[in-house]
Amino acid sequence: MNSHAAKLTLLGAFLILCLAPPAAGSSRLAPPITARVPDWRVVYEEGDPPLSFSQIETAVRQASSGPLLKGLRVTSSPWAAGDRRLMTTISPNGDGLRDRALVHFELDQPTTVTMTVMACSKHSQVVALETEHLPAGTETMVWAPAPKTTPRTYLLVLKATANGVTRTYGNADYRLAELNPAPVVRVQSVSAGFTARSYAPGAAARMMITTDSPSFTLQFFQAGPETQATTGNEMEGVPVGEPRVYDWSAHRNAPSSLQLHIGNWPNGIYFARLTASDGRVGFAPFVVRPRRYGLNRIAYIVHTNTWEAYNHQDVDGDGWGDTWYAENEARTVNLGRPYIRLGAPPKWRNYDVTPLHWIYRTGKKVDFISDDDLERVANPRQLARLYDLIVFPGHEEYVTTHLYNLIAGYRNLGGNLMFLSATNLLWRIDRHGNTIIRMAQWRQLGRPESRIVGVQYRGNDEGEHRGPYELTPYGRNSWEFAGVDQDQLQPWHWFGIEFDKTTSASPRGIHVLAQVNPHMRDRGLRGQMTYYQRGSAKVFASGILDFPSTAYYGPYRQVLDNVWDRLSRP
């Protein structure tokens, strides 16, 4: 039995002791002491369910018995930086270079081997499956994916069966995967990312690039003013510079950097598009800072911390993204990783593009501010001097103590806040250099987000059930819905995914304008649209995650215009 199997066997024995009935007279028989927990303090954990003893026992058995795949390794040709015995890099574009992954092993008896290629995440998916009946001896199995296979890492789970007994290498659950490690294959395209998330106009910038293309064309774009639709994992924008071709033939086997010059462009969200000589593309987004903060009296926050938290880029090559959304036990996220797939920020097309288009098409004047830029503001008074309204179009979920204090203090000084998505100010993070660490939910620290936002995160049903907003009696006669044909609200019935609700910590006088309850039976999972005033501060919150997607729809666009008009006034 290998060391991993030994560890799991010990864990199984520990669980047996833990699950065994307590001895007579044990304090474990005493009834638990329950205390009434304030509703704002309740924490809704959505991590992985605990492993059962049966799951562990089965994993240990399948990892420690059955036919061996001796000398298991995976290769491609030629070698690429980061490749090792159980990890290799491929780029299946048909150029004869790293087009396929070869899984090598030796069998001492005839064996049936099944190779399952998996894209691992919170909801892992099977990408390919192949079964071969192999004789004893040295064997090779091949995975040659299609050229348009999504760039990321894939886990190749192997099951070897002989004489009715099966041995498994790898597991769809990351907590069991290292019991008998499986090969990992990185499908590479054009991976690029800037080393900072925002730059001043005219600044020098450094980009890290990984591709085996001998050359590529690089061009800069501004996102938002474009008229063409965004599709798939790509980004669209208006060109702000001429394309330039770079010879990359000296860097085809390892990442390298490129020094670039940011143009003297207006404040906004930009990206570099890299197009390889074979047509593959990659995107690298960044923010160009305002020439002077406060030039426009409204700050539009680009939630770059949340972008990186949702980034499933797997730098260490274990098959799972380096984020707590892939491995719940993870606590750190590296801010310097390029984004997975083609390089657009996670959920870019679903959550970011629509409100961005609305800003440009309605001619609204804002300062685009990244989380890093907001972090540089010294104190709430300085922020209040700069801006009358701060708009959070996306879920500003991960904030440092400084950012939390900044937003709370700004509101206390009469600053207006507009939260267009759910799940804001949920987690406290610490930052060390280019790494953020998830520490605790702010409500666990006695600072519930509902005190500021008005509502706070209640739960997530992964979008399985969605529904329309139902206006409350107050909402039907509110200024927020003035000029809105309320009969046209029902047809838009796709609201949900994540849900915020009021709590006993919500500010006095808060008004629930509308709510989404898509479940046939109310389990308390309800998203509430709210508005409140505290002194001269005015705060609006949508209460559900995908509200910004309605900016294309007339009735809700009117709601956005009404709220924007009222809150943009000091």
N, C-alpha and C positions, 0 to 999 in steps of 0.2 A: 504494500500500500504506500502511495507516495505521500509527501508531507501535507498536501492539500487534503487528501482523504483522511489523514490522521487528525487534522484540525477539525474537520466536519464530524468525525466520529466522536471526538471529545465534546463538541458542541451538542451533538445528539444526546450524549450521556448527561450533559448538564441539563438539557431540557427535560429529560426523563425525571431527574430529581426535582426540577421546578414544577413539573406538572403532576407529580405524585401527590396523593391526598396528604394533608398535614397530620402530624402525630397528634394524639389526644392531648388536650391541654395546651396545644400550641396557640400562640398569640394570633396566628393567621386565621383562627376561627372567630376572632372578635369581629363584630360588625364594623364596617368602615364608618368613619366619622365624616359626614357630609356637611359642607358649608354652602350657603347660598352664594353663588358666584354672580356678580353683576353681568348683565348681558353684554356690556362692552368689553369685558375681559375674556369672554369665551373665545378659545382658539380653535379654528377649524383646520385640523391637520389633513393634508391630502397626500401624504407620503405613501410609500409602499406598505401594504398590509404585512404584518409579521409573518415570517416563514413558519409553517406548521412543522411538527415533528415528522409527519409523513413526507412532506416535500424534501426535508433534509435527508431523511433515511433513504428515500428513493435516489436522490442525487448522489449520495455516498456509495450506494450499491452499484449504480450504473457507471460511476467513475472508477471503481476499484475491481470490477470483474468483467469478464468478456475478453474478446481478442484484442491484443495490443496493436497499435499503429506505431511500430518502432521507428525511431528517428524522424518523427513527424516534423515537417518544415514546409514553408511556402516561399516561392521565389517568382521573380519575373526577370526580364533581361532588357537593359542592364540594371545594375544596382542603383538605388536612389537613396539619398540621405534619409536616415530614419529607419531604413529596412533592417530587419533582424530575423531571427530564426522563424518566428511566428507572426511576422508582419511584413508585407511587401506593398509596393506601389505599382499601380498600372494606370495607363491612359489609353483606353480602347478606342482609338480613332483610326485604326487601319493603316498606320504608317510603318508597321513592323517593329515599333519600339514600345515595349511594355504594353502590348495589346491584351495579354491574358495572364492569369495567375495560375501557377502550377503547384499543386499540393502533393508532396512526396512522402512516402512512408514504406515500410517493409512489413509484410505479413508472414507469419509462420504457419498459416493454414488457410484454406479457401474461406473467404469472408465476403459477406454482403456489406457494402459501405454506402451509406446515404449521406450526401453532403447538402445541407440546407443553408442557403445564403440568406442572412438576416440583416435588415436595417434596424438597429437596436435603439430604442428610445422608451419613453413611458408606455407607448403602445407599439411594440415591435412588430415588424412586418416581414413576411417571407417574400424574398425577391426571386429566388430560384431554388429548384430542388432537383437533385439527380441521384439515382441509385445505380450502382454497378455491382455485378457479381464477379469477384476477382479471385484469381488463383493465388497460391502462396508465392512469395517472392517480392521483388521491388516493384512498386506500382506508383502511378501518377494520375491524379484526377485534375481536370482542367475547368476553370471558370473563365469564360470569355464573354463578358457582358457586351451588350449593344453599345454603340458609340454614344448614345444619348442617355446612358445611365447616370443618375444623379451623382455628382461628385460628393463623396463622403467616405467614411469607413464602413466596412461590412464585416460581420462575424460569420465565419464558415463553420457551423456546428456539424460535427461528424459523428455518425453512429455506426459502429462496427459490430456486426452480428454473425456469430458462428455457433452451431450446435445449440441454438435456442437461447443463447446468452448474449446480451448487448452491452457494449462499453460506449460511453458518450464522452465526447470532447467538446467542451463549451456548453453554455446554457443561456436561455433567453432571459434569465434573471441574473442581473449583474452580481448579486450577492453569492451566487453559486458558480459563476462562470470560471473562476480561478481554481476551482476544485480540480479540473482537468482542462487546462487552457486550450483554446481552439485557435486556428489561424485567423488573422485579420487582414483584410485587403483594403487599401486606400485607393479609391478611384479618384484620380487627379485630373483637373482641367486647367483653368487659369485661376489660381488663388492669389488674391492681392488684398492688401490692407494697409492703411496709413498707420503710422506709429502714434499719432495723436488723433483725437476725435474732433477737434476744431482748430482752425488756424486764422490768424489775422490776415486781411487782404495784403497781398504782396509778399507773404512769408515764404520761407524755404520749408519744404516738407520732405519726409522720407517715407517711401513705400516699400514694404516687403512683398516679394513676388516669388511664387513657386509654380513653375510650369516647365514641361519638357519640350515646349514649342521652340523651334530655333529662332523665331522672331514673333513680334506682336506689334499691333498698332494701338497707341494710347491716345485717347481724346477725353477732354473734360466736358461735363454737362451740368446745367442747373436743373434740379428737379422741382416741378411745380408748375411752371408756365407752359409746359408742353400741352398739346391738344390730343395727341394720340393716346390710346388706351394702354395701360400696363397689363401685361399678360405673364402668366407663369411666375418664375423666380427672377425675372429681369427687372431692370429699372429703365425708365424713360425720362427724357429731359431735353432741354434746349442747348445746343452746342455753345460753348463759350471760348473755344479755341480750336485751332486747326489740328487735325490728326497728325501724329508723328510716329514713325516706325523705329523700333528698337531691335537691334541684333541681340539675341539672347542665347546664342549657340554656346557660349562659354559657361552657361549656368543651367544646363538642362538636367543635371543630376542633383542639384541642391538649391535651396532657397538663396536668394540674394536680394540686395536692396537697390533702390533707384532714388536718386535725389531729383526732386521736382520743384517747380516754382509755382506757387499759387498766384493767380492773376489778381489784379486790383478790381475784384468783382464785388457786386453788391452783397450784402448780408443774405444768407440763405443756406439751403441744403444742396450740396453738390456731390458729384461722383465722377470717378475716372472709369471709363470703359476700356478694357483691354481686349482686343480681338486677335486671337492667335492666327498664324498663317493658314491653319486648317479650318478656321471658322469658329472654333470654340471661343466663348466669351467669359469674362469675369468683371465684376463690379467692385468698386471700393468707395464707399460713401464717406462724407465728412461735412462739417459745418464751417462756413466762412463767417467769422464773427462780425458784428457791427463795427463800423469805423469808430463810432462813439456810442456807448451804451446809453439808452434813453432817448435816442434820436426819434424813435417812435415810442409812444407812451404805453404800448401793449407788448408784453413779452410772450412769445410762443415757445414753449419748452419742448425741446427735442429730447425724448426720454432715452438717452444713450445708455444709461445703466441697465434699463430693462431690456434694451436690444441685446446687450452682451449676456445678460442672465439667460435669455432665450436662445442664445447662440449654441447650437449643438456641435460646433466644430470640435473634433476629436484630435487634439494635438499629441496626446501621449500614445495614441494608437492601440487602445484596448478594446475598441469597438463601440464604446459609448461616448457621447458628447461630454465635454469637460464642463458640466453644469449640473446643478441640483435638479434640473428638470429631466435629466437623464438618469442620474444616480442620486437618489434622495439623500444619501449619506454625505454627499459632497457639500462643502461649505464655502469653497472659494471659486472665483471666476476670474480668469485673466482677461483684462480689457484690451490686450494687444492682439487678440486672435482675429484673423479675417473671418468674415461671416461664412457659414456653411452654404452649401449648394453653389450658387453662382456668385455670391457675395453681396446680394441685397440684404438689408437688415431683416431679421425674422418678422414675419407677418406684414411686411412692407405693403404689399398690394392690398391686403385685407383691411389694415387698420390705419395706415399712414397716408396713403395716396389721396383718398377722398377728401379729408379735411384740408390737405395741402392744396388741392385743386380749388376748393371752395375759397380759400384765402386769396389766391391769385385771381380767380375769375370774378370775385366781388370787389377787387381792388382794395382790400383791407391792408392797412399799414401796420406791420409788426416788426419787432426785433426777434429773429430766430436765435434761441439761446440753448446750447447743449447743457447737460447736467454739469459738465466740467466748468463751463462758463458761469453757471449759476453758483457753483461752489466758490468761485473767486470773489463773489460779493461779500464784503466784510461783515455787514450786520443788517438787520431789518430796516433801520432808518435809511441806510444808503439805498436799499432796494425800493423803499417807498418813495424816495426822492426821484428815482429813475422811472418808475412805472405806476400807472393807475390800475392796470389789470394784468394779471398773470393767467395765461391760458395753458392748461395741461390737456392737449388733444389725445394723448395716449395714456396708458396706465403707468403713472409715476410710482411704481411699486417699491423701489429700492432706494432709500435715501440715507445719507449719513446723518449723524447728530447735528452737524452744522446746517445741512439743508433743511432738516425738520424744524430746527429752531428759527431758521431764516423765514420759512413759509408761515409758521405760527406767529412769529413776531410781526411779519408784514401784515397779516390779517388783523392782529391786535391794534396795529397803527392805522387801521382803516383801509387797507389794501383790498382790492376785489379779486376773487378767485373764481375760475371757471374750470370745472373738472368734467371733461367730455367722455371719459371712460370710467369703468369701475376699477376697484383695487388700487387705490392711491395711498401712499404713505403707510404701507402695510409693514414693511420690514426695515429694521435698522441694519445698516451695513457699516462696516469699517473699511477704510481704504488704506492700503500700504503700497506705495508706488503704483504699479499698474495692476494691482490685484484688489478685488473687493471681497469681503468676507461677510457671509450672511450670519448675523448674530442672534436676533430674536425679533418677534413681532412687537411693534411699538405698544400694543395694548398689554402685552405681558410686562412691559416696563412701566405700566401705569399711565401711559400717554396714548389713549385710543385715538385712532385717526378720525373717528366721528366727531370729536371736539372741534376739528378744523374743517373737514370735508362736509360734515353734516350727516353722512352715512359712512358705513364701513363694510368691508368684505364679509359676506355671509356664507358664500359657497360657490361651487363650480359644478356644473353637470356636463362639461365638455361639449356643450352645444347640442346635446341629445334632444332637448325640448326647448322650443322657442315660442314666442308669442308676441302679441301687440301690446303697446302701452294701453292701459285702461285709466282714463282720467278720473281723478277724484272730484267730488263736488267743488272743492276749492280750485282745482286745476282748470275746470271747465270755464270758470269766470276769471282766470288770472291773466295778468298782462303778458306772461310768457306765451300764452296761446292766443293772444289777440290777433285777429286777422287770419286765423287758421280755420280751414274747413274741417271741422272735427270728424265729419263722416268719412273723410279720406285717411284718417289715422289707422283704422282697422286693417286695411289691406296690407300695410307693412307689418308683417307678423313674424319677423325673423330676429327679434330682440332676445338677448340672453347671454349665454356662455358663462359669464361670471356675474354675480349678483351682490349688490350693496344694499344695506338696510339701515334705518335709523336705530339708535340705541338710547338708553337712558342718559348717555353722555352727550348726545346731540345738543346743540345750542337751543336755548329756550326760543319759542316762537318759530321753530322751523316748520315749513309747510311741505307736505307731500303733494306734489302736483299730479303725478301719475305713477303707475306701478305695472311691472311685468310679472305675471305669475303663470308661466306656461304649463304647469303641471295640473293634471286633472284633479289631483288631491293635493291641497296645500300642505307641503312639508316645511313650510317656513322659508323656502328658497324663493325669495321675492326681491326683485330689483325695484328700488324706489327713486324716482326723480324728485329732487328737493331743491328748495331755495330758502335761505335765511339771511337776516341782517343782524349784525352785531355792531352796535354803534353806527359808524358810517360805512363799515365793511359790508359788502354784498357777496354772497357765495352761492354758486349754482353747481349741482352735481347731477349727472345723468343716471347714475345708479346701475348701469349695465355696461358691458365691455364694448359692444359693437355699435354704440350710438353714433359715432362719427360717420359710419357708412351711410347714414341717411342724408348727408349734405347734398346728395344728388336729387333727393325727393322733395318736391315743393312744400308740402305741409310742414315737414320737420326742418327744412331750410328756413322757413319763416320763423320757427321757434328759435333756431340758432341766431337768426338776425335780431329777433326781439331781445334775447338775452345779451348778445354782444353789444347792442346799442345801449342797453341800460347799464351794464357793468363797465363799459368803457368810459363812463363818466366818473370823475373823482367823487 
